[in-house]
Amino acid sequence: MSSLADQLAHGRAFQINFKAVVALVALLLMLVFWFDSQTPLGFAHGMLYVPVIFLALLTSNARFLIATVLVSALLTVAGVLISEGPAFEVSVVFANRAVALLIILVSGALAYSTLAIAKAQQRHQHFAQLTDALPIIIWMANAKGEVDFLNQALYDYTGISRDDGFLPGQWLELVHPDDREPVTREWMNCVAQHKPYSVEFRIRRSDGHYGHFLVRAVLFEKGQTKRWYGSAMEMDEYRQLQLQLAHSKKLEAIGQLTGGMAHDFNNLLTVVLGNADLLSASLSDQPSLKDLSDTIIQAAERGALLNQSLLAFARRQALSPVLTDIGQLVEEIQPLLYRSLDESTSLTVKVESGQLSALVDRAQLESALLNLCLNARDAMPEGGALNIEVSECQIHSSPTINAEQLLAGNYIQISVQDTGKGIPADIREQVFEPFFTTKDQGKGSGLGLSMAFGFVKQSGGHIRFESEPECGTTFHIYLPKDTFQTPLHQDKVPGKTATGTGTILLVEDEELVRRYALRILGEAGYSVILAEHADEALKKLEKNPGIQLLFTDIVMPGSMNGLELVERALQQYPSLKIVYTSGHNNEELLQQPDWETSAHFIAKPYRRAELLTLFSELLNTPDRPTRA
């Protein structure tokens, strides 16, 4: 009987069509009933119905089984009623019929219990399969608190096997010796009081080390059934993910603060650098004073470079992405990387065959790789080995990589591995922060890794590292493969100071920048109309139809930013020329699906010659196609 129940539970008893079994059962019932009706005595005719009942069991359908038993019983009773007449004493007939009926009912009860056992085993099997697929430990215990079920996750974590004779009730052997007594005491207390169980303790791992687990359980009661259902979740990995998330949010907050400060600083640098240019030009006959103004210019230029580094960390730098073969780029700059290392350091570059292209700013990627190599060199003062590997990888969903919610897909992975002293554990969370450095004063600004971090994140990728003391460090850069995006058109216009004519609408909320731009444009011969925000600019456009060029900041207070202002302005004045500026970058423009290809962007801090040359070209060349 148990063998049949096992077969039914595993769903492999007999693969017979349900309708065919029903038809066969009906036919057999009719034959048995006909045979039964031929002999009114009905001695032990109930035995004839037994195989029919067990045939119905093969359908694994409880309702059909019960129906078969009831029909068999009714036919047994009815068999004597349609016979030609009693050939024996009535008492004997009814006694035999009672025996036959009893045989049928007992057989039906046995068949039904077999089916119930099979169903219970099937449910247990499905439950075990479900829990084995879960990534956390699932366990169950009876009403007395005796653990009688553990899913596969426990066996995988501890390295023991179900075939080793380990029983669920022996779970306490896996608990750290120092935790066993308090764990047992609390468990028995919860069992006695029927209250939920929640305790954190250590469980032995397959390598002998102990991991921290949060173990919980609740009591399920239904009628006389009482069972404990519990789970055990590893806290070490969970806490590590929490730390990564907190670190990510910290970097994001620092980036927002840094980006905002860098934007305001660029406005100030525009004024300082621009006015220093004007001052230097006017002091050509006074060398000593001109030298002072040139010193101001040099200092302001260094400030602009520093600010660009801050914007790189904040992911707000201006990028010029192009489709680039990453493997080829790394091989091309290999001589430069080699020259940056000491003679005692070997450099190995390994590039996987195949297409390894991504949309990146080549200069920024080269800078990021150079910074990583310089850091590796400093981590190996006595020499060592530096290995760079470029390959393609596919990201699915990995907690180690995916703390930043990196989208699933194909990526180009660049790994930079050194054999240096490694990164101490107490500073690993700070390595990407701007101005953090372990180098001596004057040996580094602490911006190299933060710039690499910002560049990679702004490019839609991810950067992480692995490090062990005295075992070296490996940085991994992930860049989306074969991404296509139209880069922003940005004119680079160094050169001589140009003059021109025409009417320009200057929209700038920062007063000092507005005054500086007004001065240099006015001295160059342009007629300039000023506006502090977008609403004022639209009114000025309506009152002055002769405006030829709109020069607007992107980020402005008020109801509209510079992008929205341009969209409104071009609806009424489609031939209007557009020049954007910003202390951030052109990222907002890149996100516009209908980016105006005739527009230009000039980043702050902009130089006098750069601005005037651009305006001279725009106002002294034929109209370009514009957005209608």
N, C-alpha and C positions, 0 to 999 in steps of 0.2 A: 504493500500500500504506500509506504514511504517513497519507494522508488518511483511510483506513478506520480506522487505529489511533487517529487523533485523535477520530474520531466515536465509536468504542467507548469511549475514555477519558472523553469527556464524557457518556457515557450516553445519547447521542441518535442512535445508529446507525440502528436501525430498531425501532420499537416494535411488535414482532411477538410474539404469544403463544408461549411456549416449547413448549407441547404441539402447537400448530399446526405449528411448524417441525420438531419431531421426526417428526410424522406425514408431513409433506411429504418430509423426507429419506428416511424409510423407503420411501415410495412410489417415489421416484426411483431408489433403490438397486435395488429390485425390477425396475423397467423397464429400467435399464441392464444388470442381470444377465441379464434375458431376451434383450435385444438381443445381448449379448455371447455368450450361449450359442448363438446362431444361426450364428455365424461362428467356428469353432474357431481360426482363425488369430489372431484377437484383435489385429489390427494397430492399434496406437495407441489401443486401447479405453480405455487409462488416462486419456486426455483427457476421456472422458465422465464420469469420476468427479470431475474437478477442480471443476466448478461445484457438485456436490453437497457436496464438502468445504467449499468457501467459503460455501455456504449454511448449513452447520452452524456456521461461525464466527460467524454473526450472533447466535447464542444467547449468546455470551460465556461459554460453559461449557466449560472445558478438558477435562473428562472426556468430555463428549459429543462434542467435536471429535476426541479421540484414538480413541474408539470408532468414529466414522464412518470415520476413516482405516484402522483395522484391518479393519473389515468390508469396506471397498472393496478392500483388498489381498487378503483371503481370497476374495472373490467373483471377483476377477480370476484367481486361481489355479484356483478351482473351475469357472470358466467353461468350460475345455477338457475337464474331466472328464465333464461331462454332455452334451457335444456328441455328434452322431450318429457321429462318427468323423473321424479326421484326413484332410483333403483335401489337405494339403500335407506336406512333409517335417517330421518331428518336430523337427529342429533349428531350422527356421524358426519353427515354432509357439512353441517354448520361448523363442527369441530375442525374438520379438515380445511374448510374455507378460512377459519380463524387462523390456523397455522400458516396457510398460504399468505394471508394478509399480513401476519406478523413478519414473515420472511421478507416480504416486499418493503415494509416500513423500516425494518432493520437494515436492509440493503441500501435503501434510500438514505438513511441516516449516515451509514458508513461512506457512501458516495459523496454526500454533501460535506461531511467533515474532511474528506480527502481534498475536495475542491477548496474548502476554506483554508486548509493548511497550505495548499499550493498558492492561493491568492496572497496569504500572509507572507510566504517565502518570496513571492514575486515583488511585493511591496518592499520587503526588506532589501532585496537585491537592488531594486531601483534606488532606494534611499542610500545604500552603500555606494552605488555608482555615482550618484549625485554628490555625496559628501567627498568622495575620492577626487572629484574634479575641482573641488574648492581649494584655494591656496592657503587656507588657515586650518588649524587642527579642530576637528569636531569630535565630541565624545558624548557618551550617554551612560547613565547609571540607573539602577533600579531604585525602588522606594527606600531601601536601606542604605543607599549611598554607595553601593558596590558597582564600580565601573565595569561595564560589560561590552562596550563598543568604542573603538578608536578608528578614525579614518586613515587613509593612506598617508596624509600629510605628516602625521606623527612618526610613522615608520621611515619616511623619506628624510625627515629632519634628524632623527636619532641614529639612523643607519641600521637599525635592527630590522629583522624580517619576520613576517607572519609565520614563516616555516621554521623559525628557530625555536618554536615552542613558547614564545613570549605571549602571555595572556594580558588582556586589557586590565585585569585586576592588579597587575604588577606595575602599574604606572608609577607608583611612588618610588620605584627603584631608579627612575630617570630624573628625579628631582634632586637638586643640590642637597647634600647632607645637612647643611645648616638651615635649609628651608623646610625640611620634611616635618619636623615637629609642629611648627606654627601652622603650616599648610593643613596638616591632618586635623589639628584642633579646630581650626576655623571651618573646615569642611563638615566635620561631624556636628558642630554647633549649628550650621545652616541646615543640615539634614534634619536634625531634631526639631528645629523651630520652623521648618518649611519656609525659610526666607532666602532670597536670591544670594548667590555666591559670587564674590568678585575679589580676587586676590592676585597679586603680582609675585611671581617666583621664578626661579631659574631652572631650566631643563637642559639636560646634557645633549650636546650636539654630536654628530657622527665623528668629528675630529677630537672629541674629548673636552672641548670648551663648553661653557654654559652660556645660553642666551636667555635674556629676560622676556618673560611672557606675561601677558595679562589674561588670566583665566576667569571665565564667567560661566554661570549656569543658573537656570530657572527650573522650577518644579512644574511639571504639567500634570494636571489632575482632571480625569474624566471618569465619573463613576468610581469604580474600584481600582481603576488604572492610575498608577502614579509613577512617573518617570522623570528623571533629570536630563535636561538637554543643555549641553555646554559647548563652549568654544575656547580656543587658546590662540591669541594673536601675538606674534613676535613683536616686541616693542623696540628692539635695537634698530631695525630697518625703518620702522615707522618714525622713530625719533630722528633718524638721520635725514629722512625726507622732510620732516618738519624744520630741521635746521637749514636744509638747502632752500626750502621755500622762504623761511625767514631771511636768509642771506640774500636771496633773490629780491625780496621786497626792500631790503635795506639798500642794495645797490640801485634799485629802481628809484627809491626816494632820494638817494645821493645824486643820481643822474638828473632827476627833475630839478633839484636845487642847483646843481652845477650848470645845467642848461639855462635856467632862468638867469643866473648870475652872469653867465657868459654872454647872453643876449644883451643885457644891460651894459656889460663891459664893452661889447662891440660898438654900441652907440657912443660911449665915451671915447673909445679909441678912434672912431670916425672923426670926432671933433678934434682930438689931440693931434692925430696924424695929419689931418687935413690942414689945420691951422699952422702946424709946424712946416708943412710944405709951402704954404703961402709966406710964412715968415722967412724961410730959407731963401725963397726966390727974391724977396725984397731986400735981403742983406748981402747980395753978391759983392757989394763994394766994401763990406765990413767983415773981413775974414774971421776975426775973433768971435763976433756975434753969430756969424753964419755957422761956425763950428759948434756953438752951443745949440743952435736949432737943429743941426744935423744929428747931434747927440740925442736930442729929443726924438727925432725921427727913428733912429736906431733902436732906442728903448721902446718906442711904441710898436715898432715892427716885431721886436721880441715878444712884447705883450700880446700881439696878434697871433703869433705862433703858439704861445702858451694857451691862449684862448681857444685856438683850433684844437689843441689837445683835449681841453675840457669838453668841447663840443663833441669830440670823437667819443669820449666816455659816455656822454649823455645821449649818444646816437642821434645827434643833430648836426653833424658835419655835412658839408656838401660833397656828395659822392658822384663820381662819373663812371657808372658801371658799364662794362662791355663784356660780351661773351668771350671768355678766356679759357684756354686750355691750361688747367692748373698744373698738370704734370710738366708741361713744356715751360711754364713760367718758373717753376721751382728749379728746373735744370738750367734755365738761362741765368738765374741769379746765384747759382751754386758757386761760381768764382768769387762773387761779392761776399757771400756768406763765409767762404773759406778764408778770405783775407781778414775777416773780422775776428777770427779765432786765433788762439795761440798755436805755436808750432807743435806743442805737446798734445794738441787735441786733434783727433782724427774726425773727418766728416764723411758720412756715408749717406747717399741719396738713393732711394729706391722708389721707382715709379711703376705702378701697375699698368699693364698694357690695356688698351681700350680707350674709349672716349671719356675724358675726365674734365669736361667743360662746365663752367658755372658763370653766372653773371656777377661780376665783382669789379670793384675799383682796383685796377692793377697796382697802382702806386700804394694804396693803403694796405693791400695784401702783402706786398713786398716789405713795407715798413713793419707790419705785424710780425712777419717771419724773421726779419732782422732783429727786432726787439727780443723775440723768443731765443734766438741764437746768442745774442749778447748776454741775456740772463743765464743761459746754459753755460756760457764761457766763464762767467763770474762764479758760477756754482762749482766749477772744476779748476780751482787755482793751481793745482798740481797736474793738470792735464786729464784727459779721459777720452771718451768717445761720444760723438753727437750723431744721432741717426735721424734722418728725415724720411718719412714714408708717405706716399700719396696713393690712395686707393679709393675705390667706390664701396659704399656700404648702404644698406637699407635699414631705415629706422622704422620699427614697428611701435612698441610701447615698452620702454625700459626705464624703470625708476632712476637708475644711475644717470642716464643721459637725459631723461625726459622730465626732470624737475622743472624745466623751463617750458614745458608743454610744446616741445619741438614737434612740428607736424610730421606725420608719417610720410615716408617717401624715400626717394633715392638721394643720397648726399655724397659729396666728395669729402673724404676724410684726410686731413693733413696731420700727421703725428710727428712731434718733435721730442725726441727722447735723449736725455743726457745721463751720464753715469756719475753725477755729482753728489753732493752731500744731502740733497733732498730739502724739502720745505718743512720746517718744524710744525707740529700739529697745532700749536697755539696761535699761529699767524695765518693759517690756511684760509680762513674766512676773509682776510683782509687783502689778499694778494691783488685783487682786481680794483681795489679802491684807489682813487687818484691821490697822488703825493705820498702813498705808503711805500716805503723802501727800507730794506735792511742794509743797504750799502752805506759806506761812510759819507760824511757830508762832502758835497761837491762831486761825488762819484755817480750820482743818478738823481733824477727828479721824481721818480716814482710814478711816471705817467705811461711808461711803455706798455705794461699789461692792461692798464685801464683803457688805453687807446685801442689795443687789440680787441678787448672785450666789446667796446662800443661799436667798432667797425664790424665785427662778426655779427653781433646782434642786429645792427642796422641793415646788414645784408641778408637777413632772414635766416641766419645760421645759429650756431651755438659753440661755445668754447668751454672746455673743462680740463681738469688735470688730475693725475694720479701721482702720489709721491710717498715715499717711505724714507725715513732717516738713513743716510749713508747708502741708499740703494738707488738714488737718482729720481728724476722727475720726468713725466711724460705729459705734454700738452696735446690735446686733441681739438682740432678745429673742424667743424662740420659746416659745409656750404651747400645750399640746394643745387642739385645738378640740373643743367640745361634750362634754367629759368630765363624767360625773355621779358624784357621791359624796355620801353623806349626811354633813353636817357634824356634829361632836360637839356635843351639847347642853351648853352651859356657861352657868351663871347668872352674871350680873353683879349683885352685890348691894351697891352702896354704900349708905351711910345710917347710921342710928343704931345704937348698940350694943344688942343684944337679949339677953334672958335666957331661961332655959327649964329644963325638967326632962327627965330621961331618962338612960339609960345608954348610954355611947359607948365602943366599943373603938377605941383609938388605936394604930395600928401604924406605928412610925417608928424607923428604925435609927440616926438621928443624935440623940445624947443631948441636945444643946442645943435642938434643935427640939422634941424630945419634952417637955422640961421647960417650954418656953415654951407649947406647946399645952395641956399639962396645967394650967398656971396659969390661962390665960385661960378655959378651959372650966370649970375648977373654980370660979373666982370668979363665973362666970355661972350657977352652980347645977346644972351637970351632974355626974353620977357618971361618972368616967372610969376605965377599965381599960387598963393599958398593956401593950404587947407590942413586942419589938424586931425580930421577924421573923415570917414567915408560919406556921411550925410552932408557935411559941408562941401565935400568935393563934388557931389552930384549937383548941388545948387550952383557952384561955381561953373561947372560945365554947361549948365543951362543958360547962365547969364553971359558966358563967353564962348560962343560957337567957334571962335578962331583957334581954340586950343588944338595943338597938333600932337602933343605927346603927354601921356599920363605917367608920371614917375611916382610910384606908391610903395610904401612899406606894406608887408604882408600882415604882420601881427599888429593890430591896432585895437584900442578900446572902442566901445560903441556897438551899434546894432549890426555892423558889417565889418569883415576883415578886408584885406586888399584884394583877395581873389573874388569875393562877392562884389566888391566895388567895380572891378574890371568887367565882370559879367554884365552888370547893370549898365555900365557906360557903353560897352560895345553894342548893346541892343539899340541904343539911340545914335551912336556915332561909330559905325563899323570901320571907318578908315583911321580911327585913332590908334596911334602907335603906343606900345606898352613897354615899360621897363619896371620890373619888380626889384625890390631890395629887402633884405632881412638880416637881422643879427643871428638868426638860426641857420637855416640852410634852405635848399629848394625842395625838401621832401614833400611839403604840402602840394607843390605844383605837380610833382610826379604822380600824385594820387588822383589828379584830375583826369577823367577819361577823355575830356574834350580840350586838352591842353592846347592853348593857342600857339601854334608853331612860329608865329611872327613875333612873339613876345621875347623879352630878354630878361636875364637875371644878373644882378651885380651884388655880390655879398659885402656886408659890412665887416670890417672898416674898408671903404673904398677910397682910392687915391684920386686926386684932382685930375691927373692926366688920363687915368683910366675912364673916369666918368665922362669927361669932355670929349674924348675920342669916340666913345660909344654914341653919345648924343649927336655928334657931328655926322657920323656915318648914317644914323637913322633919319635925321632931318635933311640930309642932302643926297639921299638916294631915292629911286622910284619906290612907290608904294608896293609893299609885299601883299600877298593874299591874306586877307583877314577873315575873322569869323563874322558871319552875317548876323 
